[in-house]
Amino acid sequence: MAEAPSRYCGNCGNELSPEDQFCRSCGTPVHQAARVPTPEAEVSVPPPPQAGGAGGAPQQPAQESGGGRRGNPLLLGCLGIMGLLLLIGIIGAIGGGGGGGGQQAADSPPERAEKDEGVEGGGPEPEANQPFQGEEAEPRPEPEDSKPNFSDGVYQVGTDIQPGTYRTREGSPGCYYARLGGFSNELNDIIANANTDAPAIVTIKPTDAGFDSQGCGTWTQDLSAITESKTSFGEGAYIVGTDIEPGTYRSSGSSGCYYARLRNFTADLNSIIANGNTDTSTVVTIKPTDVGFESLDCGTWTRLE
């Protein structure tokens, strides 16, 4: 007698014995199983005839030994596949992280956390060129103020202009200036005055009430040198050691020449150490102790070797 061909479950491929009515592996009824020589082929087997005449109820699948009903085989199979895929994904993630070869995304949370740790306290990074709180900003140098200056007019000393030594850095024809003790326009108000067409220097004292300037241009406290050479110069008022060097000088000569060695620039008689008038060439020695030297219409002065 030939052996009956082997049967396999069409759902899970488990081999079925002749007496099985349900698959022992997945619980699929035997009438749905394939009667095929290999589990790969899926050929449906017609269900057995139902016992309709005897009034018997359809036969129920066998229960598990625990007494519970088996779940839906199709649902169990899907859940098993999903669990397997999830397990494979977890293993792959663990393997990628453990190898250290995976590259994090640019904006992943771990990298953002490392970026935040760069600033103490986890706060936002300070803006560029802004000091941290509590750090003193480096002081910026203040722009240098220009030297005080004023032009022609009548001024109150201490209110309109401050006392000090001023000079006109260029000559101006018809220049007249005066230090004033009052503003009554009387001669007694004039402390000292002068007329010149050349650069002038004057010291305004704190005790002066005012100062009058007419046709002189700009007066400034910039007392830097106005000469190109310190051993040869023309007419004007000069600062010894700044504009000219001390020494013995000869003038080229000119009619109406006036010159004076000065101890200060107050423009009064007490400021004159020595002076002279001549219409010809002359020689004068300017000492290192002299504060200034004044020359009008004397031509060019040249230091003698």
Secondary structure, DSSP 8 states (H G I E B T S, - for coil): ------EE-TTT--EE-TT-SB-TTT--BGGGSB--SSTT------------TT----------TTS-----HHHHHHHHHHHHHHHHHHHHHHHHHHHT-----TT-HHHHHHHHHTSGGG-----TT---TT--------------EE-SEEEEBTTTB--EEEE-SS--TTEEEEEES-SS-SGGGEEEEEEESS--EEEE-TT--EEEEES---EES--S---S-SSEE-SEEEEBTTTB--EEEEE---TTEEEEEES-SS-SGGGEEEEEEESS--EEEE-TT--EEEEES---EEE--
